[in-house]
Amino acid sequence: MIQSSFVENRSIYFRVLSDDQIWEIKRAAFEVLEKVGCQMLHKGAAKLLKEAGAIVEGDRVKVPQYIVEECIRTAPKGMTIYNRDG
């Protein structure tokens, strides 16, 4: 029998990294941001990060893990994108 208006959703579950590997990558990224930092050419952004607790040395900003985690926590979970016609 043919069923009309029938939709079947299937997805393939594929993981490249284990949870431990993901944790190691995140830990390494936090360490780089905190110890090495990044070049921040926008003075306003550097000022905001300094006020939040980051260490600013010239144009290099070292960002502690708690600042990054707070930014991730408060970032929007998604957004709607519209075309030119709305």
C-alpha positions as CSV (number, residue, x, y, z in Angstrom):
1,M,0.0,0.0,0.0
2,I,1.3,3.5,-0.8
3,Q,1.0,6.1,1.9
4,S,0.7,9.7,0.9
5,S,2.0,12.5,3.0
6,F,4.3,10.1,4.8
7,V,7.6,11.4,6.0
8,E,10.3,9.3,7.6
9,N,13.2,11.1,9.3
10,R,16.4,9.2,9.6
11,S,19.8,10.4,10.4
12,I,23.1,8.7,10.7
13,Y,25.0,9.1,13.9
14,F,28.7,9.6,13.3
15,R,31.3,10.7,15.8
16,V,34.8,11.5,15.0
17,L,36.0,12.4,18.5
18,S,35.3,10.9,21.8
19,D,34.1,13.0,24.8
20,D,37.6,12.8,26.3
21,Q,39.1,14.1,23.1
22,I,36.6,17.0,22.9
23,W,37.4,17.9,26.5
24,E,41.2,17.9,25.7
25,I,40.7,20.2,22.8
26,K,38.5,22.6,24.8
27,R,41.1,22.5,27.7
28,A,43.9,23.3,25.3
29,A,42.0,26.2,23.7
30,F,41.2,27.7,27.1
31,E,44.9,27.3,28.0
32,V,46.1,29.1,24.8
33,L,43.6,32.0,25.4
34,E,44.7,32.3,29.0
35,K,48.5,31.9,28.7
36,V,49.3,33.1,25.1
37,G,46.3,35.3,24.4
38,C,45.4,36.8,21.1
39,Q,46.1,40.0,19.2
40,M,43.3,42.5,19.7
41,L,43.5,45.4,17.3
42,H,40.1,46.9,18.3
43,K,40.8,49.1,21.3
44,G,37.2,49.2,22.4
45,A,37.0,45.4,22.5
46,A,40.3,45.2,24.4
47,K,38.9,47.7,26.9
48,L,35.7,45.7,27.4
49,L,37.7,42.5,27.9
50,K,40.0,44.3,30.4
51,E,37.0,45.5,32.4
52,A,35.7,41.9,32.4
53,G,39.0,40.7,33.9
54,A,41.3,39.9,31.0
55,I,44.9,40.9,31.0
56,V,45.8,43.5,28.3
57,E,49.5,43.9,27.4
58,G,49.7,46.3,24.4
59,D,47.6,44.7,21.7
60,R,47.8,41.2,23.2
61,V,44.8,40.1,25.4
62,K,44.9,37.1,27.7
63,V,41.4,35.9,28.4
64,P,40.7,33.7,31.4
65,Q,38.5,30.7,31.1
66,Y,35.7,32.1,33.2
67,I,35.2,35.0,30.7
68,V,35.1,32.6,27.7
69,E,32.6,30.3,29.5
70,E,30.4,33.3,30.4
71,C,30.4,34.5,26.8
72,I,29.4,31.1,25.6
73,R,26.7,30.8,28.2
74,T,25.1,34.1,27.4
75,A,25.4,33.9,23.6
76,P,22.1,33.4,21.7
77,K,21.3,29.7,21.0
78,G,20.3,30.5,17.4
79,M,19.2,33.2,15.0
80,T,16.8,33.6,12.2
81,I,18.2,34.6,8.8
82,Y,16.0,36.4,6.3
83,N,16.5,37.1,2.6
84,R,16.0,40.5,0.9
85,D,12.3,39.9,0.7
86,G,11.9,39.2,4.4
